[in-house]
């Protein structure tokens, strides 16, 4: 179960992505240059990756790390891997 703060953070991020997608549609309708459209597409992708990481972190914390058979060293390795992944996949999102 997500806390109200976690839910708000995710909803805010999704609202921003929604606005970016609407902006993309307007850019295409207005005939904006390819570079501008690509930049906006990358921003949307980054936002989605960031939202996905929030959900993944929640899943790991609630469903995976609570497994009594998982030792602390393994949990730490998974957390470090997630941090590494997030540093290299999420841009300005």
N, C-alpha and C positions, 0 to 999 in steps of 0.2 A: 504494500500500500504506500502510495506516495504522500509525502507531507504537502500541505497547502503551498508551502514555499517552492517545493520541487515542481509541483503542478504549474504554478504561476510562471516559473522560470522557463519551463518547456513551452507553455502556451504563448508566452511573450516571444520566444524564439520562432515558433511557428507563425505567429502573426507577422513578424518581420520578413520571414521567407515568403509568406503570402503576398506581402506588399512588393517584394522584389520580383515575384513572378508576374504580378499585374504590371509592374514597371517594364518588364521584358516584353510583355504583350504590346504595350503602348509604343515601345521603342521599335518593334517590328512593324506595327501599323504606320508609324511615322517615317519609316524608311531610314532609321539611324544606321550609321556605319557599322561594319562587321566588328571592328575592334571594341566599340562600345557595347555591342550585344554580347560578345564573348566575355568581356569583363563582368557584365551583369550575370551571365550564366555561371561563371566561376564563383561569384559571390553567393548565388543561390546554392550551388553545390556545396560550398563551404558551410553554409548555414545548415543544410541537411545533414552533413557529416557531423557537425557540432551537436545537433539535436539527437542524432543517432547515438552519439557517444554518451549523452545524458541518460538515454534509455538503457544502453548497454551497461553503464556503471550501476544503475539502479538494479538491473537484473542480476549482475554479478554479486552485488551486496546482499540482495534479498534472497536469491535462489541458489547461487553457487557457493559463496563463501560461508554460508550457514550450514553447509554439509559437514557433519561431524567427522567424516572420514578424511577431510582435507586438512593437511598439516599447515602450520603457520608459514613455513618456508615456501610452500607451493602458493599459498594465498599471496605472499609478498612478491613472488615471481610474476604472478598474473597481474597484480597491481602495477608493477614496474613496466611490464609489457604494454599494458593499456596506456600508461603515461607516455611511453615511447611512441606508440601508435598515434596518440592524439597530437603529439608535437609535430609529427611528420605528415599528418593528413589534414588537419584543420588549419586553414589560413586565417583570414580576418573575420570569419564567421562569428 
